[in-house]
Amino acid sequence: MASNKTALGVAYLYTAIMVVFSFLNLLGLIIPNVSGSHEFVFVVQILSPFTYVCLIIFFHRLNKKQGQNLPIILKDHNIRKSMGLIILLSGLLSLADSLPSIILSLAIPPVEKISTTSSTISVEQSINWPGISFYFFIVACPILAGILLYTHKDKNLAAYESETYSFSIIQGTTLLYIIFSSLFALVSKATSFLFTHSNSFGLLSALNYSKFWLLLMAAVVCALCLTCRKHKLKLLDLFRNSSVRLSVGFLILIGGIGDFVSFISTQIVALHNLKQLPEIAMNDYESNLPKRLVSLAILVIQLLLGVYFLRKRAYKSEQDTHQIDNE
């Protein structure tokens, strides 16, 4: 079925891109500072790239059964443009999310607190320029990759693309994925702020801290909704499109698996710190336990939503569904 091939192609290409970015993030642990204290963290962070490698092997086999491989998938206009737009917008949102912390780190030098038997000493540290520079490089990679995928045109594929082009697949997959991924990120941020800031003033300050991300997210969602409205595409029609529904299901599920592995890695590092610094780390671990449980619940909901999209049955009217798929 064409919708299955499109969705599997989207999942395969997305996983391949995430393999590259996960190894770049792993490389970011090596370049800024290499010290013995980070060796365990580096070993644990290998879990994330290893997970994506396992996923890409899995999707490679599924696509092979459908007669697809990565070069063929890259020739598909719908898959290439959908993934390019998703990666581009995700990169911009990631940059907007981290921009305030980068600005603060440049304006106010970081301070490390060293606890002794009698008192606590604050030592001012130098700005980690290699780390900041490499972070901008990591953020720039998905933005540039998204632009290249979205704008790339091959003259030899003009006839092929004219036959397979579907605006509903490209715009629908992007809109639904951005909506759900931003919704999960927003809920995660809100719960983190609520647990971190006990009073309303602190909560407002935290929300103001993420205003760049909130404004850009709202602008992106509004722009995508207006574009769909211009082409007379309703949200219900996008859900009925089996290619869109399956593609978004795969994207949510793959992202949820990656986030879940990162969550497990963080917990392993926290438990390791308990053994190294039991008195200091125990208070931090116990105080953050409710936030960890809520984060775990959000990840479980994300995984279940992805499975729901993949297992959702086709609509009763197959004629209407095929008509929407071929818009």
N, C-alpha and C positions, 0 to 999 in steps of 0.2 A: 504494500500500500504506500502511496506517495507520501502521506502524512507521516508514516513511521520512518521512512527514509530521511525526510527532512529533519524530524526530531532527533534521530540518531546522529545525523550529520552535525547538527547544532551541538549536541552533547559531546561528540568526539572532538570537534574544533575547540570548544570551550575548555575541555579537559587538557588538550594539548597546550593551550595558552597558559592555563593555570600551572602546568608542570614547569614551564619556563619561569613564570613569575615567582613560584614557590622556591625555586633554586636561587633566584636573584635575592629574595628575602633571606635565604639561608646564607648567601654570600655576604649580606649586610651585617651579619653577626661577626664575620671574620675581619672585614676591612676596618671598621672604626677603631676597635680596641681588641687586641688579642691578649688574653691573660688567663691564668689558671682558673679563676673564679667563673669564667664563662664556658669552660670546657663541657661541663655537664649540660648547660643550657643548649649548647650547640648540638650535642648528641641527641637531646630530646627533640629539638626542632627538626631533625631529619625525618621524623614521623610524618610531617605534612607533605614534603615532596614524595616520600615513599607511597603515601596514600594516593596521590594523584597519578603516580606511575602505575599503580595497580588498576586504577580506574581507566586509564587510557588503554591499557592492555585489554580490559574488559570490553570497552566500547570499540576497540579495533576489531575484535572478534565478531561483535554484533554487526558492525558495518560491513565486514567482509562477507557475512552471510547474505547481506543485501546487495552485494556487488559494488560496494563503495570503498574508497580509500581516501587518504587526505588530499591528494591532488584533485580527485574528482569532486570532493566536497568543496574545495576552494573555488571550483568553477561554478558552483551553484550560486546564482545571484542572490537568492533569498537568504541563504545561510550566511554568506559572506557579509552582506550588508547588515543583517540582524546582529551578528556577532561584533562587527565593527562599531555599530552604534552603541551596543551594550557596554563594550569595553571602554569606549571613549567617555561615555557618561559616568561609568563607575570610577574611572580614573580621575575625572574632574571632581566628583563627590568625595573621593578619598583625599584629594588635595585640599579641598575646602574644609574637610573634617580636621586635618592635621595642621592647617595654617596658623590658628591661634597659638598652639603650643610651640611651633617653630618661632613665631614672632616673639613670644615671651622668653624663649631660651636665648634669643639673640639680644633682647633688651635687658634681661636680668640674668647674669651668669648663674649657672647651677651651683647649689650649695650642698655639700655632703656632710651629714651629721655623724660624728664618730662618738660613740658612747664609751666612757671609761668607768672605772669603779667609783669615782667621786662626782663626775660631771659629764656634760655633753659638749663637745667641741664642734663648732661649725667651720668647715674648711671650704673656701671658695674655689671652685674648679674652673678650668678654662673651657671655652666653648668648643664642643666637639664638631669642628668643621668637616672632617672626613665623613662623619656619620650623617650630618645634615646634607652634604653634597651628594652622598650616595642615595639618601632618601629621595631627593629630587630626581635623581636618575631613575630610581625604581618607579616613581609616580609618572615620570615623563614617558617611560616605555609603553604602558598601556594606552596612554593618550595618543602617542604617535602610531602605535599598532592599530588602534581603532580608526584613526584617520586614513591610514593606508588601506585597511580592509574595506572601509566604507566608500572610499573614492576610487579604488582601483578599477580600471576598465581594460579589458582585453579585446582588441578589434576582432580577433578570431572567434570570440564568443558572443558576438553581437546577436546572431540569430538564435543561439541557444538561450541567451538571457531574455530575449524578447518573448520567447515561448513560456518561460518559467517564472517571469517576474510577477510577484504578488505583493502589492503594497500592504495588504492586511496582515500577511505573515511577518513582514519586516517591522511594521509599526506596532502591530499587536503584541508580538513577542517582546519587543523592547519596552512597551508601556506596562504590560502586566508584570514583567520581571522587575522593572524599576520600582513599581508601586509596592510589590510584596517585599523586595529586599530593603527598600527604604522604611517600610512599616516595621519590619523586624528590627532594623537598626534603631529606629525611633523608640520602640518599646524597650529595647536593651539600654539605650542611653537614659531614658526616663527612669527606669528602675535603678540604674547605677547612680543617678543623681539623687534619687529619693533616699537610698541607703547611705550615700556619702554625706549629704547635707541634711542635717536634722531640722533646720528652720527654713522658713519660706524665703528669707533673704538669700541664704546660701543656694537654694534651689533656683531662684531667679538669676543669680550670678552664673550658675552653671549653665542654664539655658542660654544666657547671653554669650557665654563662652563658645557655644556651638551655633551661633546665629548665622555664620557663613554657610555652614552645611545645611541648616534648615531653609535658608533663603534659596540656595541653589537647588535643593531638592524640590521645593515648591515650584520654582520656576521651570524645572525640567518636566515635572509631572503636568503642569498646566500647558506647557508647549506641546507635549505629546498628545494631550487630550484635545487641544484645539486643532492639531493636525488631523487627528482621527475624525473629529467632527466635520472638518472641511471636506474630507473624503467620504462623509456619511457612514462612518463606521461606529456602531454602538458597542458599548462594553460587553453586552450580552452576545453580540455577534462574534466578538473576539474569543469569548469562552467557547462558543459553538464550533469555532475553527479547530479541527482536530490537530492540525500541524502546530498551531499556536499553543494549544493546551498541553500537548505532549512536550513541546520544546521548553515551555516555562516549567513544567513539572520536572524535567531533567535538570534544568539550571538550578532550581530551588533545591533539589535533592543533592546535587553535586556540591553546591555551596554549603548546604547544611552538613554534609559529611566532612568537608574541609574545616568548617568552623568547629565541629564536634571534636575532631582530632586535635585542633589547636587548643580547645578547652581542656582536653585530657592532658596535653603536654604541659599546659600551665599548672594543672593540679599536681602533676608529677614534680615539677620544679618547686612548687610550694611545699610539698611533702619532703623534698630533699633539703629545703631550707630549714624545716623543722628539726632535722637531725643535726644540721650544721650550727644553727643559732636557735636553740629550743626556747629560750626565754623571750627573745625579741619576736621571733616568727610566730610563736603560739598565739600571742595577743592579736597579731594581724590576721592570722588564719581564722581565729574564732570570730572576730568582728566582721570579717568578710564572708562568713559562711552563708548567711541568708542571701546575699547577693549572688553567690556562686550557685545556690539552689535555683534561684529565679532564672539565672542565665542558662542553666541546664534545662529547665522547663521550656524556655523559649526555643532552644535548639531542638528539643523533642517535637514541639509543635511545628517547627519549620520542616523537619524530616517527614512528619505525618502529612503535612500539606503537599509536599512534593509527591509522596506516594499516592495521595488522593487524586491529584491531577493525572498521574500516570494510569491509575486504575479506573478512572471515571469512564462510565460506559458512553457509547455514542448515543446521540439523540435519536428519538423514534423515527423522525423523518430523515432517512438517509439522503433523499433527494435534496432537502434543504441544506444538509451538512456539506454535501459535495458542491453545491452551488456556492456556499460561503467559502469553501476551500479554494475554489477556482476564481475568486474575485480578483 
